[in-house]
Amino acid sequence: MLWLVAIAASLIFWLWGRRLQIVDEVYSVALYISAVISGLWGFWIAPAEAQLTVAFLTLIGVRRLSR
């Protein structure tokens, strides 16, 4: 379940970075980088079923946003 914690931390870092972008650009960039690293690491150690589910949901989201 460490993969789920890493992906959740990634989402929290990303949202926190968006909020801090108004105050200071440097902190938001650092949080975005931390979010990417945490998200990739969490995705890497996730089981295959979770990876396929996330990939499938991402494709659905991209298709819906492109309309």
N, C-alpha and C positions, 0 to 999 in steps of 0.2 A: 504494500500500500504506500510505499515511499514515493512511487511515481505519481500517485494522486496528490500527495502533499506538494511535490515539486510543481505540478501543473497548477494547483491552486495558488501557490506562492507566485507563480508566473503571472497569473491573472491579477492578483493583488498588486504586484509591482507595476504592472501595466496601468492599472487604474490610478494608482498613486502617482505615477509619472505624468499622467494626463492632468491630474489635479495640480501638480507642482509646476507644470509648464507655464502657468500664468506668473508664478513668483520668480522662478529662476530656471533658465534653460539647461544649465550644467547638471543640476540634480535630476531633472526629468530625463536627460539623455542617459545618465548613469543608471537610473531605474529601468529604462527601456532595455538597456544592454543586459541588466540583471534578469529581466523578464524573459528575454530571448534565450539566454543561457539556461535558466531554470526550466523553461518550457521545453527546450530541445533535450535537456537531460532527462526530464520526466517522461517525455515521449519515447526516448531511447530505451529506458529501462521498463517501460510499460509492457504488459503481455500483448501478444499478437491480436487478441480479440479487441482490446481497448484501442490499439493503433488503428485497426480497420474501422472501428466505430467512429473514432475521431476523424479519420480520413473521409468516411462516408458522409458524416454531418458537415464537414467542411465543403465537400463538393455540392451538397444540397444548398448550403448557404450561398456559395458562389453563384450557382445557377439562379437562385431567387433574386439575388442582388443585381444580376446582370440584365434583368428584364426591364 
